[in-house]
């Protein structure tokens, strides 16, 4: 049985009025993952990626998804405040390259360059009340510091991601379930005008433990805009 769902990457850029007047699109990028990525990680990535471009045709970010992200079961919906309980914290999901300075969901500056991204969960410590309904995130890590596929301990994952932002807080991209209106056949971009976020919709495949059937997710990762509180 073939399960087709999709992953939505929302690229976080900033919340100025000028940004709101821009338009973005996503296209298939027929380019291999950057050489800066460790071979053991690069070998797990698709050989072509996606490029997010602004209305002037300038690249904002390129990203390459993992060929098959390990999952404990087929997608079956959220479990409490966790939308993707089938994923393990720290699991590698792909790599991303900012063409210039990027921003994360906390509006932290992320330097131009290449990063791996891994699945993460917002800590339950009272510091994130009201930031989001769900705990799912993607964390960016410098490729120079992320060279193994093993799941890193949470502390190491957060510390490594903090280096991407040059701060005490990890560099995070919001991860949400994609709306039903998102295209399931072509990569596309969704703009939330109220929140000033932009989203690139692309497929991500799963390798379900104990199953030979292909599966994929229908989710949303924020790559333009920041938390409003």
Secondary structure, DSSP 8 states (H G I E B T S, - for coil): ------EEEEEB----HHHHT---EEEEE-----TTS-HHHHTTB-SSEEEEE-TTS-EEEEEEEBS-EEESS-----BTTBS-TTS-TT-EEEEEEESS-EE-TT--EE-SEEEEEEEEE---SSTTTTT-SS-EEEEEEETTT----S---HHHHHHHHHHHHTSSS--EEEEEE--TTS-SSS-EEEEETTTTEEEEEE--EEEETT--S-EE--EEEEEB-----
